Amino acid sequence: MLENKIILITGGTGSFGNTFVPMTLAKYNPKKIIIFSRDEMKQWEMAKKFVGDDRVRFFIGDVRDKERLYRALDGVDYVVHAAATKIVPTAEYNPFECIKTNINGAMNLIDACIDKGVKGVVALSTDKASSPINLYGATKLASDKLFVAANSYSGEHGSTFSVVRYGNVMGSRGSVIPFFMSIKDSGVLPITDDRMTRFMISLEDGVDLVWHAFEDMVGGEIYVKKIPSMKMTDLARVVAPDAKQEVIGIRPGEKLHEQMISAEDAYYTYEYPEHFKILPTINKWATDPARIKDGKRVPEDFVYSSDNNPEWMSDADLQEWIDINREKIGSI
């Protein structure tokens, strides 16, 4: 699907973009990948990795600026929407800045993609959009709803929109593994709550889910990857086995456990070998055979949460991942 196509990724200098771009270049040989983002320094640093590859282009812009999006999307076939304001405490203290990027920016992108005839859009979501308790999660839930509903009015333009949702991305900038690694020599690791669990997904698995969404989507689906969970106390012990763990209390807007599918979503959720799919509640799309395909509906009381997950990451699995990825942890 992506072979010899023009792809644009918003927020493309982030952790996801730095993994998506080389993997997609290698697998699909697209005609062009455009990195659309607002930080010129991050673009300059990222461009060093692709010197001599004229398939990779950079475009300074902000999803808050609809006119700039219209210019960037000229001739684009597919879009991955990764741009977001996502640090939970930052969003709590700067709420409207988060709204302007995550909600207004999503609407700008939807309008521009429809008007420019983009074929398909996959938007990145988060576990925090399921039963949100913080502003970041609430804005991403609103964004998810916008991308689902966009399929209702793309009409003859033929643009289709879907969403992928996953949890804690292992080793990404600002995440817990590089944070713990940076302070492990202090001898003390802060744990917000010793009961806390998190889903664990690699950036590579996140890219695979986006590829699958492009291949599979009819429009309006929310794809949820099946991934393992881990207790934060176990993660801390693997990273720094000799360090003391100090419980400091949950931060503003933080959940004890991550959730990606709520009981309210379960009625519209189908299971597949490697993922779940939440179908749209509008337009009777949840009963559409083309969207369901070979899926099996989950029980009505089903909840996909990091504490009730049947799959758990072992200490050995995490240690192996750290050993393989040590040089790039926290750098992208």
Residue pairs with C-beta under 8 A, 6 or more apart in sequence:
1 28
1 78
1 214
1 215
2 24
2 28
2 30
2 78
2 211
2 214
3 28
3 29
3 30
4 29
4 30
4 31
5 28
5 30
5 31
5 77
5 78
6 30
6 31
6 32
6 33
6 34
6 75
6 76
6 77
6 78
7 24
7 30
7 32
7 33
7 34
7 76
7 77
7 78
7 79
7 80
8 33
8 34
8 36
8 59
8 72
8 73
8 76
8 78
8 79
8 80
9 17
9 20
9 21
9 33
9 34
9 35
9 36
9 79
9 80
9 81
9 82
10 36
10 37
10 63
10 79
10 80
10 81
10 82
10 83
10 105
10 109
11 17
11 36
11 37
11 63
11 81
11 82
11 83
11 84
12 20
12 21
12 33
12 34
12 35
12 36
12 37
12 46
12 80
12 82
13 35
13 37
13 39
13 42
13 43
13 45
13 46
14 37
14 82
14 173
14 332
15 169
15 172
15 173
15 203
15 332
16 80
16 82
16 124
16 169
16 172
16 203
16 206
16 207
17 35
17 37
17 46
17 82
18 46
18 49
18 332
19 203
19 204
19 206
19 207
19 332
20 80
20 82
20 207
20 210
21 33
21 35
21 50
21 56
22 49
23 204
23 207
24 30
24 33
24 207
24 211
25 33
25 53
25 55
25 56
27 211
29 55
30 55
31 55
32 55
32 56
32 57
33 55
33 56
33 57
34 57
34 58
34 59
34 72
34 76
35 43
35 46
35 56
35 57
35 58
35 59
36 59
36 61
36 63
36 69
36 72
36 83
37 43
37 60
37 61
37 83
38 60
38 61
38 62
40 60
43 58
43 60
46 58
47 56
47 58
50 56
59 72
61 68
61 69
61 71
61 72
62 68
62 101
62 105
63 69
63 81
63 83
63 101
63 105
63 106
63 108
63 109
64 100
64 101
64 104
64 105
64 108
65 108
66 108
66 111
66 112
69 108
69 109
69 112
70 112
70 115
70 116
73 79
73 112
73 113
73 116
73 118
74 116
76 116
76 118
77 118
77 119
77 120
78 118
78 119
78 120
78 121
78 122
78 214
79 109
79 113
79 118
79 120
79 121
79 122
80 121
80 122
80 123
80 124
80 210
81 106
81 109
81 121
81 122
81 123
81 124
81 147
82 124
83 101
83 105
84 101
84 102
84 124
84 140
85 91
85 94
85 97
85 98
85 101
85 102
85 136
85 139
86 126
86 136
87 136
87 174
88 128
88 134
88 136
88 251
88 252
88 253
88 254
89 251
89 252
89 253
90 98
91 97
91 98
91 134
91 135
91 136
91 139
91 253
92 134
92 135
92 252
92 253
95 135
98 135
98 136
98 139
99 135
99 139
102 136
102 139
102 140
102 142
102 143
103 139
103 142
103 143
103 146
106 123
106 142
106 143
106 146
106 147
107 146
109 121
110 121
110 146
110 147
110 150
110 161
113 121
113 159
113 161
114 150
114 153
114 154
114 157
114 159
115 157
117 157
117 158
117 159
118 159
119 158
119 159
119 160
120 159
120 160
120 161
120 162
120 214
120 217
121 147
121 150
121 159
121 160
121 161
121 162
122 161
122 162
122 163
122 164
122 210
122 213
122 214
122 217
123 143
123 144
123 147
123 161
123 162
123 163
123 164
124 163
124 164
124 206
124 210
125 140
125 143
125 144
125 163
125 164
125 165
125 166
125 222
126 136
126 137
126 140
126 165
126 166
126 167
127 165
127 166
127 167
127 168
127 199
127 258
127 259
127 260
127 306
128 134
128 136
128 137
128 140
128 255
128 258
129 137
129 140
129 141
129 143
129 144
129 165
130 137
130 141
130 165
130 259
130 260
130 261
130 262
130 265
131 259
131 262
131 264
132 138
132 140
132 141
133 253
133 255
134 252
134 253
134 254
134 255
135 253
136 253
137 253
144 163
144 165
144 222
147 161
147 162
147 163
148 161
148 163
148 220
148 222
148 280
148 282
149 220
149 282
150 159
150 161
151 160
151 161
151 219
151 220
151 280
152 282
152 283
154 160
154 161
154 219
160 217
160 218
160 219
161 219
161 220
162 213
162 217
162 219
162 220
162 221
162 222
162 223
163 213
163 221
163 222
163 223
164 206
164 209
164 210
164 213
164 222
164 223
164 224
164 225
165 222
165 223
165 224
165 225
165 260
166 199
166 201
166 205
166 206
166 209
166 224
166 225
166 227
166 260
167 198
167 199
167 200
167 201
167 227
167 258
167 260
167 306
168 175
168 176
168 198
168 199
168 200
168 201
168 258
169 175
169 201
169 202
169 203
169 206
170 177
170 200
170 201
170 202
170 203
170 321
170 325
171 177
171 178
171 202
171 203
171 325
171 328
171 329
171 330
171 332
172 178
172 203
172 330
172 332
173 330
173 331
173 332
175 330
176 198
176 232
176 235
177 235
177 239
177 322
177 329
177 330
178 329
178 330
179 330
180 189
180 235
180 236
180 239
180 240
181 239
181 240
181 329
181 330
182 330
183 189
184 239
184 240
184 243
186 243
187 242
187 243
187 244
188 243
188 244
188 245
188 246
189 236
189 239
189 240
189 243
189 244
189 245
189 246
190 246
190 248
191 232
191 233
191 236
191 245
191 246
191 247
191 248
192 232
192 247
192 248
192 249
192 250
192 251
192 254
193 232
193 247
193 249
193 250
193 256
194 232
194 233
194 245
194 247
195 231
195 256
196 231
196 232
196 233
196 250
196 256
196 257
197 229
197 230
197 231
197 232
197 256
197 257
197 258
197 306
197 307
197 309
198 229
198 230
198 232
198 235
198 257
198 258
198 306
199 227
199 228
199 229
199 258
199 260
199 306
199 309
200 227
200 228
200 229
200 230
200 313
200 318
201 225
201 227
202 321
203 332
205 225
205 227
206 225
209 223
209 225
209 275
212 223
212 275
213 221
213 223
216 223
216 293
218 288
218 290
218 291
219 285
220 279
220 280
220 282
220 285
220 291
221 277
221 278
221 279
221 280
221 291
222 277
222 278
222 279
223 275
223 276
223 277
224 260
224 261
224 275
224 276
224 277
224 278
224 304
225 274
225 275
226 274
226 275
226 276
226 311
227 311
228 309
228 311
228 312
228 313
228 317
229 306
229 307
229 309
229 311
229 312
229 313
230 312
230 313
230 318
233 245
234 315
234 318
235 318
236 243
236 245
237 245
237 315
238 315
238 318
238 319
238 322
239 322
250 256
256 307
257 305
257 306
257 307
258 305
258 306
259 303
259 304
259 305
259 306
260 276
260 304
260 305
261 269
261 276
261 278
261 298
261 302
261 303
261 304
262 303
263 300
263 301
263 302
263 303
265 278
266 298
266 299
266 300
266 301
266 302
266 303
267 286
267 300
268 278
268 279
268 280
268 281
268 286
269 276
269 277
269 278
269 279
269 297
269 298
269 302
270 276
270 277
270 279
270 292
270 295
270 296
270 297
270 298
271 295
271 296
271 297
271 298
272 294
272 295
272 296
276 298
276 304
277 291
277 295
279 285
279 286
279 288
279 291
279 292
280 286
285 291
322 329
